[in-house]
Amino acid sequence: MEIRSSAFKEGEKIPSKYTCDGENINPELDFLNVPGNAKSLVLIMDDPDAVGGTFTHWIIYNIDPKTETISENSIPKDSKQGLNDAGKASYTGPCPPSGTHRYYFKLYVIDTILTLGDKVDKTTIDNAINGRIIEEAQLIGLYIRK
């Protein structure tokens, strides 16, 4: 399984359009070779280089496993967004205060559809998918503000 983006390649700079310095919208993401036994997908974008520890920028769960693309500035139909560390159920793009930060787009294939309440955060998602992950993939982009 693989996650790719037409906006940037693995280990390359995320274009400013997808950051706080631009339109602050999510880039297009493509999912390849998702296992046939998947019940749903979970996507988490985070920054392990944040000053206060890992900062979660985006959570989407209950993504249909037949989804091949998340288009720019959108979420897949019938999926749900969890709360990022800014307290928003939306995408919050890279905005590092200094230095180059790494942004991980992590895709998890799980064996269930999650039944969670409102205001779901990363800890809740991590607990819900623990022991349910079939396969995972990641894409890393970099960003430094000028």
C-alpha positions as CSV (number, residue, x, y, z in Angstrom):
1,M,0.0,0.0,0.0
2,E,1.2,3.5,-0.7
3,I,0.1,7.1,-0.1
4,R,1.3,9.8,-2.6
5,S,0.6,13.4,-3.5
6,S,0.6,15.2,-6.8
7,A,1.6,18.3,-4.9
8,F,4.9,17.0,-3.5
9,K,7.1,13.9,-3.5
10,E,8.3,11.9,-0.5
11,G,10.8,14.0,1.5
12,E,10.3,17.2,-0.5
13,K,8.9,20.6,0.4
14,I,5.2,21.0,0.7
15,P,4.1,23.9,-1.5
16,S,3.2,27.0,0.5
17,K,-0.3,26.9,-1.0
18,Y,-1.1,24.1,1.5
19,T,0.3,26.0,4.5
20,C,-0.5,29.0,6.7
21,D,1.5,31.1,4.3
22,G,-0.9,30.2,1.4
23,E,-4.4,29.0,1.1
24,N,-4.1,26.6,4.1
25,I,-6.0,23.8,2.2
26,N,-5.1,20.1,2.1
27,P,-3.1,18.8,-0.8
28,E,-4.4,16.1,-3.1
29,L,-3.6,12.6,-1.7
30,D,-3.7,9.3,-3.6
31,F,-4.0,5.9,-2.1
32,L,-2.6,2.9,-4.0
33,N,-3.0,-0.8,-3.4
34,V,-5.3,-0.7,-0.4
35,P,-5.9,-4.2,0.8
36,G,-9.2,-5.8,-0.2
37,N,-10.1,-6.8,3.4
38,A,-10.2,-3.1,4.6
39,K,-13.4,-1.9,6.3
40,S,-12.3,1.7,6.5
41,L,-9.3,4.0,6.3
42,V,-7.9,6.6,8.8
43,L,-5.7,9.5,7.8
44,I,-3.6,11.4,10.4
45,M,-1.3,14.3,9.5
46,D,1.1,15.4,12.2
47,D,4.3,17.3,12.9
48,P,6.7,15.5,15.3
49,D,9.1,18.5,15.2
50,A,6.6,20.9,16.9
51,V,8.1,22.8,19.9
52,G,5.6,21.3,22.4
53,G,5.7,17.8,21.1
54,T,3.9,16.2,18.1
55,F,1.2,18.5,16.8
56,T,-1.7,16.8,15.0
57,H,-2.8,18.9,12.0
58,W,-5.6,16.7,10.5
59,I,-7.6,13.6,11.2
60,I,-10.1,11.9,8.9
61,Y,-11.6,8.6,9.8
62,N,-14.2,6.2,8.4
63,I,-12.9,6.8,4.9
64,D,-14.4,4.3,2.4
65,P,-11.6,1.8,1.6
66,K,-12.5,2.2,-2.1
67,T,-11.3,5.8,-1.9
68,E,-8.4,6.3,-4.3
69,T,-8.0,10.1,-4.0
70,I,-8.7,12.9,-1.5
71,S,-9.0,15.9,-3.7
72,E,-7.4,19.2,-2.9
73,N,-9.4,21.2,-0.3
74,S,-11.9,18.4,0.4
75,I,-12.6,15.3,2.4
76,P,-14.1,12.0,1.1
77,K,-17.8,11.6,1.1
78,D,-19.3,10.1,4.3
79,S,-16.0,10.3,6.2
80,K,-15.6,12.2,9.5
81,Q,-13.0,14.7,10.7
82,G,-11.5,14.5,14.2
83,L,-10.2,17.4,16.2
84,N,-6.7,18.6,15.4
85,D,-4.5,20.1,18.1
86,A,-5.8,23.5,17.2
87,G,-9.2,22.2,18.4
88,K,-10.7,22.3,14.9
89,A,-12.4,19.5,13.0
90,S,-10.5,20.5,9.8
91,Y,-7.2,20.7,8.1
92,T,-4.6,23.1,9.6
93,G,-1.6,23.4,7.3
94,P,2.1,23.6,8.2
95,C,3.1,26.7,10.1
96,P,6.4,26.1,11.9
97,P,7.7,29.0,13.9
98,S,11.3,28.2,12.9
99,G,13.4,25.6,11.1
100,T,12.4,22.8,8.8
101,H,9.6,20.6,10.1
102,R,8.5,17.2,8.9
103,Y,4.8,16.5,8.2
104,Y,3.7,12.9,8.3
105,F,0.6,11.9,6.3
106,K,-0.2,8.5,7.9
107,L,-2.7,6.2,6.3
108,Y,-4.1,3.3,8.3
109,V,-6.2,0.4,6.9
110,I,-8.4,-0.9,9.7
111,D,-10.8,-3.9,10.0
112,T,-13.8,-1.9,11.3
113,I,-15.9,1.2,10.8
114,L,-15.4,3.4,13.9
115,T,-18.4,4.3,16.0
116,L,-17.2,7.4,17.9
117,G,-18.9,10.4,19.5
118,D,-18.4,14.0,18.6
119,K,-15.2,15.9,19.2
120,V,-12.9,12.9,18.6
121,D,-9.2,13.7,19.2
122,K,-6.0,11.8,18.2
123,T,-5.9,9.9,21.5
124,T,-9.4,8.6,21.0
125,I,-8.5,7.6,17.4
126,D,-5.3,5.9,18.5
127,N,-7.2,3.9,21.1
128,A,-10.0,3.0,18.7
129,I,-7.6,1.7,16.0
130,N,-5.2,-0.1,18.4
131,G,-5.2,-3.8,17.4
132,R,-7.4,-3.1,14.4
133,I,-4.7,-2.0,11.9
134,I,-4.3,-4.2,8.8
135,E,-1.7,-2.2,7.1
136,E,-0.3,1.4,7.1
137,A,1.6,3.7,4.9
138,Q,3.0,7.2,5.2
139,L,4.1,10.2,3.1
140,I,6.5,12.8,4.6
141,G,6.6,16.4,3.4
142,L,8.9,19.2,4.6
143,Y,8.2,22.8,5.3
144,I,10.2,25.8,6.4
145,R,8.9,29.3,6.5
146,K,10.9,32.1,4.9
